[in-house]
């Protein structure tokens, strides 16, 4: 069961002027499930994104990068679930391009103006003919209020759709941000099988989208892990339709840019944390914070060492306060001159370790009390400097093994 996560109320997902979404059942992998999504964008829209750093990246990731690099105005996003089109070689690239050509022909735009996205099983041929056959239905279903259906249409092993909205005031106009994400396993985004899409009608200079989406990803999707595996298909896209009617935001230093940035980061963090809360087999949501580092990089390394450790994650599942595993993970995080005699460890309000050893007042029943909670905070103070970093993760249960052992069945 998801950890303190509920399905979004469709009425709470706000349409973004200039974006329409359609969903259809194309039978990409299984019949009678929503597995094909199209977002069409009004003329004048701008798009930027970050992608997986996995060198064995999927065909759609390669095609997306090509199309964005060519500089054509993006008019549509095409998303399929059930098949990742990864590990498919030249044939996979040809099929990804063919899907773009098919949608472009339906919309009367150039293939380079379509971005393809896929998620699902790796090393299986993309049934592009099924996608082509499903395009008329998905285009006929387009509507501005289609965000809830789209969130369902991009799911794989997710148990719940993930979507949210924000509204802010910029230049006397209401600006809307709405986004969806998917992912429950093979999750350790390293971006620049997770997908995230956020659209806004903010009038922002197109050149500012790339630094904005990169920063938002770094503060959200790049701070989560379920199992430490970086997918072949990870992406996070930011769309600006530029239809809100306020004066253009031309600098990230402008006060209006800060308002937009804060709303985007907040939304991206909600979508990213929803992925962890819906992690395969997860029973607990864990916030890992490292304080007192010399720089943020070493804090992130220590946080990820804890969050990736199967020994730590299984201990949390069992509510077993075997907390030396956390200290051990910090020790192998790659901080070569780490002084273990300075380290403090906390579980929520419980001071577990002081100056590298067990706190004299720590009682195991206090640690177990915290570990039985559905939401747990782990904090380590390295006492080396003023930097800090936070990562969100979940526990490992028996169900994680079962889900992934049976995934292709």
N, C-alpha and C positions, 0 to 999 in steps of 0.2 A: 504493500500500500504506500502511496506517496506520503511523504513526511510533511504534514501541515500544509498541503497544497490542494486547492480545489479548482475545478474547471472554471474558466472565465465566463462571466455572464455576457452573452453576445451583445446585450444592450449597453454594456459598459465599454465596448470596443468602438471607438469613434471613427467614422469615415474620414479619410484624408482627401480633400479635394484634389482631383487629378489622378487618383488611383482607383482602378476597378479590379476586382478579383473574381475569378471563376474557378470552380472545382468540379471534377467529374470522376467517374469510375472507368478507367481505361483497361483494367485487368493486366497491369504491368507485371505483377507477380501472382496476385490472387484475385479472384473474382469478387464482386460485390463489396469492394472497399474503395473509399476515396483515395486516389493515388496520383492524380494529375491536377496541378494548380497552375494558373496563369495570372500574372499581374500585368495589366496594361497601364502605361503611363502617358499622361498628356504631353503634348509638345512643349518643349522648354524645360522639361525635367532634367535633373542631373543625378548621376549615380556614381557611388564609389564603394569600394569594399576591401576587405582583407581576407586572405585565404590561408589554408593550411600550409605549414612549413614542411610537412611530410614530403620528402623527395619523390615518393611513389604516389604522386597525386593523381586524382581521377581525371578522366577525359573532360568532363564538364568544367572542372577547375581550369584546365589548360585552355579551353575554348573561351571561358569567361575572361581570363587574363588577356588573351589575344584580342578579343573584341573591345575591351576597355582600353587597351593600348592603342588601338586604331583611332580612337577618339570620336567615333560615331555617336550621335545622341541615342541613348538607350530608350527604347519604346516598350519593351516587354521583358518579363522574367518568366521562364518556363521551368517548372519544378516537378520532378517525378519521385515517387517513393517506391520501394520494393526492389530497386536495382540501382547500385551505386555507379555502374559503368566505370569501375576502377579495375586496374589490372587487365585491361581489355585491348591494349596495344593500339595499332593503327586503325583497326576495325572500330574500336570504341570511339576514337576521335572522329572517324567518318560518320558514325551514327549520331554523335552529339551534334555535329555540324548539320546533319540531315534534319534533325529535330528543329534546329533553329531556322533552316530554310523553309520547313513546312509551316511553322508558325508565322514567319515573315510573309509568306505568300498569302496566308489567310488575312493578315492585317494590312497588307499593302506597304510593308516597310522592307528595309534591307536585312539580310540575315545577320549582319554585323550589329544590328540594333536590337538583337535578341540575346539575352544571357541565359544559358542553360544550367540547371542545378539538379543533381541526382543524389539519392541516399538509399541505402539498402544493402543487399548482398554484394560482396566483392567478387570479381573474376567470373561474372556471368554476363553473357551477351545482352546488351540493351535491346529489348523488343520495340525498336523505334516505330515499326509499323502499327503497333497498338497505340502508341502515343499519337501518331498521325491520325489514326481513326478516331481518337478521343477528342481531338481539337475542336471540331464543330460544337460538341456538347459543352466543353469547358468555356468556349467563347460565348455561347448563348447564355450561360449561367452567370456571366459577369455582373457584378453589382458593387457599388461603393461600400455597402455594408457587408461585404463578404469575408471579413477578417476571421470570424469564428469558424466558418467552414474551411477556410484556408489553413488555419491552425491544425484542424483535424486532418486535412489532406496531405500534410507533410510528415505525419507521424510514422514511426517504425515500431520499435518496442516501447515507445512511450505509452503510459497508461492514461494520461490526460493531455489535452491540448494546452499549449502555453501561449498566452497573448495578454497584452496590456496596452493601456493608452495613457497619455499625459496631455494636458493643455496648459499653456502659459500665455502671458500677455507680452507682446513685443510691438513697440511703436503704436500702441493703442488698438492693435488687432489681436484676435485670438488665434494662436498657432497651435496646431494639433500634431501630436506624434503618436503613432500606433505601430505596434510591432508584434511579430510572432517568432517562435523558436521551436526547435525540436531536438531531441537527444535524450538518451537514457543510459546508453552504454557506448564503449569505445570513445570515452570522453576524457581528454586532456587537451583542449584546444591550444594550439601553439601557432598563432596567426600573426600573422603579420602582426563519427557519423552524425557533427553538429551543424545545424543550419540556423541562421538568424537573419531576419529582415525587418528593418524599421523604415517607415516612411513619414515624412513631415511635409507640410505645405509652407514651411518657413522660406522666406526669400533670402537665400544665402548665396554668395558668390560660388559658382561651381568648383573653383580651385580650393575652396576651404573644406570641401567634403572629405577629401582623403585624410588630412590631418585630424579632422574631427572624428571620423569613424575609427581611425587607428587608435586614438587616445581612448575612445569609449570601449573598444575591444580590450585594450590593455587593462582597463579598470574593471572589466566585467567577465567576458568569456575567457580571457586569459588568466583568470583567477579561480577557475573551477577545475576540479578533477573528480572523476568517479573511479576510474581504473588505471589512469596513467597512460592510456593508449591514445596517441594522436591520430585521428582519423585521416583517411585519404581524401575526404570530401568537405572538410570544415570550411565554412565561409560565414561572414557577417557583412551584410550589405546595408548601406544607407541611401535612401532615395529622398530627394528634395524636389517637390513639384513646383515650388516657388510661386504658389497661388494665394498666399495669405494676404497680400495687399499692402504690407508695410515696406518701408524703405529697405533697400538691399543691405544685408550685413556683409561688409567688405573686408573685415579684419577680425581675427580671432581675439584681438585685444579689446574689441568693442564691448560695452556692457550688454548689448543685445546678444552677442555671441556667448557670453557667460551664461545668460538665462537659458539659451538653447542647449549649450553644452551640459549644464547641470540636469536639465530634463532628460536629455539623451542618455547620460550616464546612469541616472536613476532608473530609467526604463530598461536599459541594457542589463543592469545588475539584477533587476527583478526577473527578466527573462533567463539570465544565466543561472541564477539561484533556483529557478523553477526546474531547470534541467537536473541539478543535483538533488533536489527534493524528490524528483521522480526517477532517481537513479535505479538501475536494475537491481531489485531486491533490497533497496535501501529501507532501513527502519529508523535511521537517525541522521539529522542534519548537523554538521560539525563546522564551526568557524575556527580556523587556525590563524592566530595572529602572532607575529614575531616582532618584538620591540627591541630597541637598543642595539641595532646593527650599525655598522660603519657606513653601509650604503643599502639601497633598496634591493639590489641584486642579491646580496648574500641573505637578506631577510626572506626573499622569495624562495631561494634555494632551500633554506631551512624549513620554510612552511610547506613546500612541496614534498620534501623528504618525509615529513610527518604524514601529510595527506595521502601520499602514494603507498606508504608501508602497509603491506597485507597484514603484518603482525599487529600494527596499531589498529587497523580497521576491523579486524576480527575481534580484537579485545573490546572495542566499543560495541560491536554487535552483541557480545556476550555479557556486557556490563561488568567486565572483569578489569579491575583497576591495576593491571600489570603495566604500570606507567613508566617503568624503566625503558620500555620500548620507544617511548617518545623521546627520551634523552638520547637513546642510541641513534635514532633517526637524525637528530640534530647533529650528532657527532660525525655521521658519514655524509653530511650535506655538502662537503667540499670547502669548508671554511678552514683553511690550513692552519691558521694561527689562533684558532678558537681556544679560549681559556675556559675549560669546563668548571673551574672553581668560581666563576662569576655567575653562572646560569641559575635563573629562577624559573620554576614551572608552576603554572596555575591551571586548575580546572574550574571554570567559572569563578566562584568566590573562594575556592579551596586552594591554599598555598601548599603545594605538594613537595616541591624541592626548593632549597635555598642554598645558594653558593655551591651548586653542583651536587648536593647531597640531600637526603630526605629531611624535610623540615621536621624539627622535633615535636611540633604540635600536630603533624599530619596523622590522621587515622584512616585506615583503609575503608571503613564504613562511610566516611565522608566522600571519598573518591567514588565509591560505588553508588552513592546517592545521586551524584551528578551524572554518572555514566548511564543511569537508568532513564534519564530524561530523553525526550525526543529531539531536543535541541541542546547542543553542548558547545561550550566555548573552551578552547585550548589557547593559552597564552604563554609564550616563552620570552623571557627578557634576557638578552645576551650581554647586556651591560658593556657594550663596545662603542656606542655612539648614539645618534638621535634618529636613525632611520627605522622605518617599520614597513610591514607588508601584511596583507590579509589574503587568505585563500579559503575557499569554501569546498567542502567535500562531504562524503557520507560513509557509512560503515559498509562492510562486506558481510553478506548473509549467505546461507545455503542457496537461496533463490537466485543469487547472481550466477552461481555455477550452473544451476539448472536452466536458466534462461539462455545462457550462452552455449551450453551443451546442446540445446534443442533448437537453436535459432533458425537453422535451415530446414527444420522439419515442417 
